[in-house]
Amino acid sequence: METDGTHSRRTFLKAAGATMATVSVAGCTGSPKDTSSGGGDGPSGTLMYSRGARNSTLDIHVTTSGEDVKVTNQIYDKLIDFKPGQNQITGSLAKEYTLDGTTASLTLREGVKFHNGDEFTAQDFEATYRRLTDPEYKHYIGKKNVSAYSNIVFGQIKSVSVVGDYELEIELTKKFAPFFRNLAIFAGGVLPKSEIESGTDFSTTAIGTGPFTLDQYEQNGRQIRLRANENYWNDGPEVSKVIFSTVGENSTRVSQLISGKTHIIDGIDPDGVSRIENNDGVSVQQKVGLNVGYLALNMERMKPFRKKSVRKAMNYAINTKVIVEEIFSGLATQSSQPIPESVMGYNENIDPYPHDPQQAKTLLKEAGHGNGFNMELAVFKNPRPYIPSPIQTAEQVKSDLSAVGINAEISQMSWEPYLEYTQTGKHDACFLGWNTDNGDPDNFYYPLLHPAVESPDGQDWVSFDTDGYQTTNASGWANQEFMSSVEEARSITGSVQEREGLYREAGKLAHDEAPWVFLDHTNVLRGVSNSVSDYNVSAVGGPFLRTVSVE
Amino acid sequence: MASKWFVVKRLLLLVPVLLGVATLVFAVLHISPGDPARVMAGQRASQEQVEMVRQEIGLSDPIWVQYGRFLADTAQLKLGESYVLRPNQSVASILKNSIPTTIELAVYGQLIGILLGLPLGVISAIKQDSITDHITRIGALTGISVPIFWSGPIVIILFSVTLGIFPTNGRIAQQYFLSDTWLFFGHELPRTGLITLDTLLLARYDAFVSAVRHLVLPASVIGFYSMALISRMMRSSMLEVVRQDYIRTARAKGQGERITFLKHGLKNAFIPVITVIGIQFGTLLGGAVLTETVFGIEGIGMILVDAIDVGDYPVVQGTVLVFALLFTLVNLGVDITYSYLDPRIQQ
């Protein structure tokens, strides 16, 4: 026994020693060969897009993340799409589309093939629609998985009928003007029926009719490689490969762009902008975003905010010019109303509230708050596109408010708990923002300022606890006049002018009633290498990479 | 020599350990604020949608029902599906993808630690109180005292940003994509997930170089820390051994210093060091949380941090359980090794 033990101990030690030696030798000899090709296959034919986050999934029916969509937008086509770089829609898989009352008729494009070779028909759309909305359907995605976009994109649909292989008739529950724009949202992408019904896992595979096919989904979505769809029905694609990669650090992405290791980057901070501008061969492309950043004043929790003059005083007290020009380095514009300029119904006669502490004090005095009051100022910690420096913004607001006698206490939270906090109305005032889904004014006015419930008589706010309350309305505002304008406007399917007029009024009303402190509309920024041509920065529906070519 | 009973007993002890860990992580998750249903449903979801999600994932059930269900599922090795991080994907598959990453990093870190720590410890002991010894000891003290969340960014600033020698983050340069399978005498075998091994198996030598370059900084940071512990242990163990009678005997009979130290001393001094190396390996797995976060490497450590951030209960629970399991198994391995090295130790 003793000998055996000794023996096995020696053998063990020897074996361990030998393994260690082999490993270390292998480690030494492995490196010198083949180092020359470290630079990779270079830009020709391959477009490289670097961003800060990875994909969590490829399933357009599950995701709510803008990061995920950057990739799926290359793979899936929708019936309707946005025009590259513009806030306008155009037919995509649908050649023609008309909305007559509550009936939408669509004629589909013929001869379009999915990446798996299937021919695209109206049945594919029907199956896609049922996957997302119909619990009776065998291949329904499941209540747990279905994203809020199910409601946004298809929520107004009563029924979908396949009239022929290339004819669809969609019946809506009521007249709804933004319907076609909603079909252009990413979740409106069309999946092939055969793959839905064979149980394909769409979270890591993607099969659409789009300009690029999925080649590899690597490292849990950190690296994604697409290949050109050579049978694509529309213009493009111009590059044979697209690589999406994840580089967490903002400054590293900028360095990669400058050193030619990537072609397009997003998530650029002011520091990155100046670095890019100081380098040849790369440039910053920007466009006013279809977004808004604001400070929502919770009228349910904070009694002073129930007085219009106090809300206006808040707008006068806060120096949004400094926020936009200094804190956001001029990469944003001051906001005067809930929608930015390129959205229909923008009222150019409204100016942003000027910074006027005196006026603010007067208004506060009139309202009986001459000595100010105490309030909480809730803010999220990490940058969001519409408020790129949240903490500094909150500090600025705090100091502006203290100048007119209002004592604000900042409370910081990370995004997820923050959402829950603000949507359940626990805040006094909170910073929030919104990126549009479809570029329609309804997509700002309705979710952000309409409570979706009736307000009690003679009261222009409602409680967050009201059954059916729209939680994205973070101020509790429920102005009857505003509500009816917005409701009417969303139901006008005939005259665009009439709709536009109603939104112009709604914008004026929101400005005057001031349920928010209107802060900013940020620019959409992309760092682009000069070897890239025909890339259009898009504020909605992008990135459009099919027309892009690389030298 | 470890008896079978010892191993069986230790494996049985895993059950209460894991039960305790499971209970603790469940309690902490449910006590801490945050509503996963709200996060899952997203900013645009209505109250009804949030409520529907909450019911679907069972969060509206009484807490003891949820606890019971969690234990029952875990006992059957059902770790559930991710809520937010990788919606729809099973926690098992997420872990399967990320565990090799963490293990690879820990193994390389440990290798660096051993290869540097052992010789330094021996030298330090042989030349006790010399300048070399002092420098080594100061180095070791620094290694133990400097936390990874500080040394990580410092080496990134130095070697990546300033000198530009090594990449800052990730596992491999962005242009490399590896195919999912490799050929072994005509058979397609799946990748191992160990990127340095995979690139070699796929005969992608340029990708291998890239993978190694990406590993250098994180593995060194971990390695420095473990080198510090190993060299200290090696030194003190060596010093203890050289005071033993048999060393004095060896010297008395006129044997050369080199053979006395290396042949008689070193071997015996190894025993406690091996233990430290083993235990250290477990700690390295834990240290992965910091290292992976700093270097943007997607192993279980980073997954855990991300999952905690968004309140992805199933992923947090699964990851913590796997950590606990790995740690316990490594410790068991150490105990077994110990009895191999020193037969006097009865277990």
Interface residues (C-beta under 8 A of the other chain):
Chain A: E2 G5 T6 S8 R9 F12 L13 M20 V23 S24 G27 G30 S31 K33 D34 T35 S37 G38 G40 D41 M48 S50 S56 T57 D59 V62 T63 T64 G142 K143 K144 N145 S147 A148 Y149 N151 I152 S203 T204 D215 Q216 E218 Q219 N220 G221 R222 Q223 R225 I243 S245 T246 V247 G248 E249 T252 K261 T262 S414 E416 P417 L419 E420 Q423 D437 P447 A452 G468 Y469 Q470 T471 T472
Chain B: M1 P33 G34 D35 R38 V39 M40 A41 G42 Q43 R44 A45 S46 Q47 E48 Q49 V50 M52 V53 E56 I57 V84 L85 R86 P87 N88 Q89 I94 N97 S98 L111 I114 L115 T168 N169 G170 R171 A173 Q174 Q175 Y176 F177 L178 L200 Y205 D206 F208 V209 S210 V212 K267 G296 E298 D309 V310 G311 Y340 L341 P343
